[in-house]
Amino acid sequence: MPELPEVEIRRQYLETSSLYQPISHIEVEDKKLLTTDLSTLQTALIGRQFTATQRVGKNLFVLTDAPDTIVHMHFGMTGDLAYYHNSLDRPRFARIVFEFTNGFNLGFLCPRKFERVGLVDDIPTFLVRKKIGEDGLAISLDALTNRVRRKKAFIKPVLLDQSVVAGLGNWIVDEVLFQAFIHPEQRADTLTDAQMAALHNAIWLVLETAIRYEATYRDFPNSFLIHVREWDDSPYDDVEAHKFCPRCHTRIERSVVGGRTTFFCPNEQRLPQL
């Protein structure tokens, strides 16, 4: 599933390719992908231009030259964008296409049909209605501390709760907790001031690193836990090295926390003695 870093990369792609080009037509292959009626979408957008973008968590908002007409994109499990010219073949899975008057198109790729596109007229109202909290890259330490310490649940599912902080998915939370030296089953309301500061810094570190490397996992630093997931080629020369903590070389443990597969270092991420 595209997490905050992947959606940020898509935001940057759309902003550099598709702004200030009048929309001449919108083609939709499957209306079930829309959260707005097709005729309403076409009436609102044809003749308009995309003018700016805003991302909150995993949600991408595309502003237009009509202040109350904003396109909301959610990339589901595997959604993506493709900007291409009419002279080229339409990309596979481009089930929603915004056609521009200059002969170019923005395709919204929906391989598994879990993706969604629709209109919103006000971003803050939408976020409140959907119970989406502050973005992981924007939330302050004070705000994060206030939201986290309200909860008595394990810290991992708390961080996965999009109303607490928006944009953190499963692997990101594991990585954040690893970088902050926090056990995934520590109760959220027991985190110390020092742990909260470490958590806040780790969120920024992990998200910025993922964006910088364009979510290409094999390129992430060797000091990251993500390599244990074996999603890509390991950066280590030793084929077994990714199974051990890059700091203390203890074997990484795998468990289930809050119903989600979880990786952590049992030596460095210890539960506090309360």
Number of C-alpha atoms within 10 A of each C-alpha: 13 20 23 27 25 21 25 23 18 21 20 14 14 19 17 10 15 20 16 15 19 19 22 18 17 20 15 16 11 11 15 15 17 18 15 17 12 16 10 11 18 18 12 17 24 16 15 19 20 22 16 18 18 16 19 22 24 25 22 21 21 22 22 20 16 14 9 14 19 24 22 23 22 18 25 19 15 14 24 21 19 18 18 17 14 12 8 8 8 16 15 11 16 20 19 22 21 21 23 23 12 12 12 19 24 21 23 24 21 23 16 11 17 14 20 20 21 18 21 18 15 12 17 10 11 13 15 11 9 11 14 21 20 20 21 23 20 13 18 13 16 12 13 20 22 13 18 22 18 12 15 13 17 18 25 24 19 23 27 19 16 21 18 25 24 25 29 24 19 17 16 23 25 23 22 27 25 23 21 21 21 25 23 28 16 18 19 23 17 18 18 12 11 10 16 21 16 18 24 21 15 21 22 16 15 20 23 14 17 22 16 14 14 16 18 13 19 17 17 20 13 17 12 19 27 22 24 20 15 12 11 13 11 21 16 12 8 8 10 10 17 24 17 18 23 17 12 10 13 14 16 17 15 14 11 10 15 15 8 13 12 19 25 25 24 16 16 17 18 15 15 11 4 4
